[in-house]
Amino acid sequence: MKASWDEAPFKIWLDIIKGYPDMRKWVAHKKSIPVEIMEILAGDADDRVRFIVAAKNRHPGQLKLANDSGSSVRIG
């Protein structure tokens, strides 16, 4: 699906997650988000957003989601 690979500059992703909090899950699903956006989303209050980031094959190890408070996130 092409839409999941659409790229945007870091500032656009940041503007979306800060200005439209209900879009954080959508952003987390994107395959092309920068590592810095994944780091922000890894600290999100919504465990569903953290789960999506944890399930990514390319997230950086320093996100430390294996110790997350949400059990579904740790499994992700």
Secondary structure, 3 states (H helix, E strand, C coil): CHHHHCCCCHHHHHHHHHHCHHHHHHHHHCCCCCHHHHHHHHCCCCHHHHHHHHHCCCCCHHHCHHHCCCHHHHHC
